[in-house]
Amino acid sequence: MRHLIMFVALAVMPVSLAAQDSNFALTPVPRPEPGAGWTFTPSMLYQATWDDNVLLLGRGDEAPRDFLNVVNPKADLSYTGRRSDLALGYDGAFLFYRQLGNLNSYNQHASVNAHRLITRHVTLFLTDTAAAVPTTELVQFIAVPFIRTGSELNDLRAGVDAALTKRTSMQIAYDFEWVRFQHDTPFAALLRGGHSHGMSVALRHTVGPRTTLLADYDVHHAIIADTGTFDVEIVDVGVEHHVTDTTRVYVAGGAARLAVSDFGPARTGPAVRAGLSHQYQRAALDVAYTRTFVPAFGFGGTYQNEEIAGSVRAPLSRRLYARSSVSWRRNEPLTAGDVHLESIWIEGTLGFAVQPWVRLEAFYSGSHQNDQTAGTSGGERGRNRVGFQIVTVKPLRVR
C-alpha cells in the first residue's frame, strides 16, 4: 500500500524531479522539420553519480557505496521518405567507479524502427531493441530478483497494419524475445534465461468521432533454458474514448490462459488493462495499469503480473523543465514455491537548457524490491542514485 501511495503522490506532481533515462525524448531539444532525407543526431552525456548500494545487497548487509563517472556517447540515424521511414539508434555508456574499479562496466543499447507503405491502406513495420547491462534491475525484467550480474535481451516485433474500411483497422504482428544471464555469482546461477515466439492480432473499430472499440488476441510459446516450455493465450475487448482533444482514456478486460506445461496444470485468470493520457501544451501525463499472465525467464514458469506505470513531463519556464516516472510491479507465481516479487522504480530529472543543444540536469533514480524467494532468505533490496549530468544533442541534416 505504501508503494501505491508513493506512486500516486509522484505521478500527480508536475514539478517533481523526473526520469534519468538517457533514452527519453527531451522536450527542450529542437528537432528538424520532417522531410525527405537523412538526419544524423550525435549526442554525448557526462554523468556524476552517487550510488548507495553498488552491489544490490539486501537489507542488513553492509552495502558498499561509491561515486562513479558515466561517459555516454549516443548516435541516432533516421531517414524519412515518401513511402518509408527508418530510425537507427545506439547508446553505449562507460561506467567508472572511484573506489570499486573492478566493477567498471559498459552498458549497450541499440534499436531499429522501420515502416514501409505498401499501398494506401497497408503498412509494414519492424522494431527491434537490444541491451546488455551489468545488473538485472536496469531493464525491469519480469519476475527476476535485483542482483548484479550481466544481463542481455533482444525484443523483435514485425508485422502489418491494414485499414480494412474507413472505420476498421487491423494489426497482425510476430514477436520474438530472447533473454540471457551471466552465471558469475552463486545466486545468478539460478537464473534460467530463454526465448519466446508469439503472434498478436489487434482490431480497432471507430464508432464515433471520439470512441473506438478494441479487440486483441495474443499467444506466446516460451522456451526456458534447461527447464521446459509453456504457452500463454490472452484475449480481451475494450473501448478507447477521447474525453477531450487532449485527454484519452481506455479500458479493456478479458482472460489469460496458461496451457498444460512442464510447470503444472492449465490455469485461467483475468486480463485487465487501462490507461489515461493527458496533453496540455508541452506538458503530458500518462498512467497505465495491466494485470495478466506473462512468461518469466528468471526462474522459469508463468507469473501473474500486475503493474502500474506513470510519467509526467512539464516545462516550468522557457528553459527549465521537469520529468518524473514511477513503475510499480507485483509478480505472483502460478507454481508453489517460486519467487514472489514486488518492485518499484522511481526516476526524476530537473533540467535547464543552457543552449538549444546543451542541457544541465540534476537527477534521482531509485529501484527497490521486496522478494520472498524459495530457498533463500529473501527480504528487501534496492539502490538510490543521485547526481547531475551534462547532455549535448545536435541534429544534423545529411544532404
Helices and strands as residue ranges (DSSP letters): H 2-11, E 37-51, E 66-80, E 84-97, G 101-103, E 105-117, E 122-133, E 151-163, E 168-181, G 188-190, E 194-206, E 211-224, E 228-242, E 247-258, E 267-280, E 283-295, E 302-315, E 320-333, E 340-355, E 358-372, E 379-393, E 396-398
